[in-house]
Amino acid sequence: MIDLRSDTVTQPCENMRKAMADAEVGDDVFGDDPTVNALQQKAAELTGHEAALFAPSGTQSNLLALLAHCQRGDEYIVGQDAHTYKYEGGGAAVLGSIQPQPIEFEQDGSLSLELVKRKIKPNDHHYARTRLLSIENTVSGKPLPMAYLSDARKFCDAHGLGLHLDGARVFNAAVHHQVSVKEITSEMDSVSICLSKGLGTPLGSVLCGSKAFIHEAHKWRKMLGGGMRQAGIVAAAGLYALENNIERLVEDHENAEFLAGELSSLAGIAVAGCATNMVFVNYHGTKPVSEFAEALYNQGVNICAGEQIRLVLHKDVTREDCVSVVEAIKNAL
């Protein structure tokens, strides 16, 4: 099966599994797991921060950041379709009593700083206190412009806001811009990096920030049930990924470009966009899109059906697989 639903579907390779099997472990709740500690140190160094904290999921990692930045009755400004607002169960509001102020993304995935400025609440007891700007990189595969990151930093400094980056696919952004990830993340007050998307681990994210910030996040991780014991077994996968699976992301980007080019001439679908490792396709076929998806599945291609279909390239999809996908789509159409 060629699975294009997401880059979360990857399987750990043999070397990653061996690293997990051989991992030296301890009790991470006591801070005694050497492999977890090594992963956290590696992530902090890569992102240009003082400290880091391993969490079982990106949802929890982002929530830890929001809880550590904000108090009850505070507000964070965020994209209308951002994961931290739309796709993570409303955790900030439900568990932290933190009010989201969503605004629409710009075409390039950024949040207009002029619009953000208008949404900052006055210092008045009628309003929630605006404490944080939360941005995302990448957004629908689109990497934020490098200049925007510096502008956002200066803006937050000028208005007394914290700046959090949901960097679930920030390594894709770094590879696209041909920069080290530190050049993107070091200007943030905090950044959540996901290990289980393009980097190919079975689970896990790492939250990076200052020592004081991570100390606060650590308390929230314990409260949310994220304190794991011999977690080095899964942390070893993260270490392997950070050491071996970043530079190869360019292959996913090239495969996405190839697939978009091959599909652009087909009647019945229209390529709506291609960015980093994602291809977006609008379906205009004669049969329902659910039947189109079923026809693909029967040929060994798995997609998420919808008016706009997102095809996500990852380490388990080869160039040969892309050729097979094109043939399967032709047959399904």
N, C-alpha and C positions, 0 to 999 in steps of 0.2 A: 504494500500500500504506500503510495506517495501522498503524504499528509501535508496539505498546504493550509490547514486551518489556523495554525499559529506556530511561532518558534518555541513555544513551550512544550511541544510534543516530542522533542528530541530524546534519543536514548543515550545513556552514558556509554562511551566507548570502552574497549577492553582495558586500555591504560588507566582510564579514570576509575573503572571498577577495581583495578588492582590497587590504585592509590587509596581508595576507600577501605579495601580489605586490610591493607597494611598500616593504616593510620594509627599513630600513637594517640591514646585517648586518656581523658581524666574526667572529673566532674566539673562541667562548665559553670554550673550554678555557684560553685565555690571559686570559679576562675582558674581551675586546675587543668583544663584541657589544653595541652600544648598545641594541638592542630588548630583548634578554634582561635587561640591566641595568635598563632602565626597568620591565619587568614585575616584576622582583624588588623594586624599590623601591616600586612601586605596591602589591604584595601585602603587603609589610611594613607600609606605612602603613595600609592597610585593616584589618589584623588587630591593629595596635597593638604590633608587634614591631620590633626593631632591624634585622633582616636577613632575607633570604629566599633560597631556592635553587630554581631551576627544574629539574624532573625530568621524564623522559618519561612516567611513569605514576604513578598513585596507589599502586600496589603498591610501586614503588621508593621513593617519597617516604616512605611509612610505615616501610619497612625502614630507610631512612637515619636516621629518627628513633630507632628502636629501637637501632640500632648505635651511634648517637652518645650515647644516654643510658646504655646498659648495656655491661658488659664480659663476657667469657666467664665463665660460671658464675653470672651474675646472673639475676634473675627479673623478669618483668613480670606484673602482674595485669590481666586482660582479660575481656571478655564471652565466654561460651561460643560465641555465634554471631557474634562480631565479625569484621569483615573482616581485621583484623590477625592474628587467630588462625586462623580457619576457611577463609578464601577467598584467602589470599595465599601458598599453597604451603608453609607452614611455614618461611618464609625466616628468621625470627629464630632458630629452633632449628638449621636446616640450615647457614646461613651465619654466624651470630653466636654459636652455642653459648649462646643465651639461652633460659632455661627459661620457657615460658608457664605461668601459673596461671589457668586459665579458671574463671569462675563464671557462674551464670545471670543473665540480665538480669531486672530488675524489669519490671512491666507498662508503665511509662512509658519504658522504654529505658535507665534509669539502672542503675548497679551499687550495690547496698546498701553504704554505707560501713561499716556495722557488720560485714557479711560480709567486706568487704575487710580490715578490721582483724583479723579472726580468721585470715585467710589470710596475713598478713605473717609471714614466717619469723623465728624467734628468731635473735639474733646468736650462732650456734653453727656449728662447722665441719661439722656433719652436713647443713646446709641450704644451698640456693642463697640468695644475698643478694637480698632484695626491694628493687628500685631504683625501680620505675616503675608508675604506674597509667595504663592506656590506656583512654580512653573514646571514644565515637562519637556523632556528632551530624550528621544524624538517624539513628535506628535504625528500620528498616522504615517510614520516612517520619515517625516520631514525633520531634518536636523535644524535646530535654531541657528540663526546667523551668529557668528562669533561676536560681532560688534554689539549685538543685542544683549549679550551676557554682561558686558562691561557697563552698558547703559542701565541695565536692571540693577546692578550692584550700586552704581552711583545714585540711582533713584531711591533705592531702599535706604541707603545711608542718609540721604537728604530728608527723608520722611520718617525716619525712625522705625523702619520695618525690618523684620528678619526676612531672609530669602532662602527658601527651600527648593531644591531641585528633585523632582521625581525623575531619576535617571535610569528608569527601567531598561532603556536601550541606549544609554549614553555612550557606550563603546561603539555602537553603530555610528553615532554622530561624530565621534573622534576619528574613526576610520574614514568617514566621508570627507571630513575637513583636513585629513592628513596631519593631525596634531595629536599630542599625548592627551589622554583623558584629563590629566591635571590642568591643562590649559582651559578646559571647560568647567571643571568642578571646583577649583581652588577658590574662586570668587564667591562661592555659595557659603551660607552659614551652615547648611547641612545638605547632604545628598544621599539618596537611597539608590544603590546600584543592585540590579537584579542579576543573579547568577544562573537562573533557570530558563532564561529566554535564549538569546543568540549564543550565549556562552556554553549552554548545553548541559548544565548540571541537573540532577533530579529535583532539587528544591533549594530554596534559600535566597536571601537578600542581605546586604550589609548596609547599615546606616553609618555615615561618616560625619564628623564634626569636631568641635573643640572638646577637650577633656571634660569640662564642666557640663557641656551639652550632653555628651554621651553618658555621663554619670546620671543625669536626670532621666535620659531615655532608658537606662538600665533598670531603674525603679519601675517604670511603666511596663517594660518587657516582662518583668516578674509578675506584675499584677495581671497582665493579659494572658498569662500562661505560656509565654514564649521562652521561659528558662528551660533549656534542655540539658540532659546530663552528659552522657558520653557522645556529645555531638560532633566530636572530631571525625567520626565516620563519614558524616555528610559534609563537614567543613573541608575535608580532604578533596572532595570533588570540586569545591569552590576554588581551592588553591591551585589544583590542576588546571582549571579553566582560566584563571587569571594568568597563569604562566604559559599556556599553550593555545588558547582559543580566541584570543583577541585579534591578532593580525589576520587570521583566516576569515574574518567577517567580510573582507573584501570580496571573497568568492561568492558569498550570498548576494552582495550588491551587484556583482557582474551577472550572476544568474538571473536576478530580477530584471535587469536591463535587457538581457537576451530574451527572456520570456515576454516582456512587454513588447519588444520589437516584433517577435514572431506572431503575437496575437493581434497586433494593430491592423492587420490586413483582413481579418476574418469578419464576414458578415454575421450579424446576430449578436455580436458583443462589441463594446467599444472600450478601449483602454482609457480610463479616466485619470490615471496618474501612476507614476512609478517613483518611489523614493527609498533610498537605502535598500532594505531587503523586502520591500512590499510593492505589490502590483495591485492596483484597484481597477476593477472591470465592471462596466455597466452592462447588464444583460438585456437584450432586446429580442430574444428568440421567440418562436411561435408557441412553444410549449411552456407550461408553468416552470418557474425557476426551480421548484422542488423536484420536478421530473428531470430537469437538466442536471441537477446535483446528483440525483440517483443514477442517471446514465453514466456520469463520471465515476461514481463510486463502484459501479459494476465493472468498470475498466481499471479499477485500482487507483483512483485519484479521489482523495477526500477533501472536500471544501465545506465552508459554511455558506449555505444558500442565503441569498438576500438580493434586494434590488441592486445594491452595489456589492460586489463580491471582492473580498480581500484575499489575495494569494500571498502567503508569507513564505519566503525562502529561508532555509536554515541549513545547518551542517549535514543533515541527513538527506538532503535533496541535491543530487548531482546535476551536471549539465545534461547528461544522458536522460535523467529523469525529466528535465524540462522539455526535452524533445518529445518524450512520451506524453507529457501533459498536453502539449500542443496537438498531438494526434488524437488524444482522447477528447479534447474539446471540439475538434473538427467533427469527430464521429457523433458526439452528443448533440451538436448543433444540427 
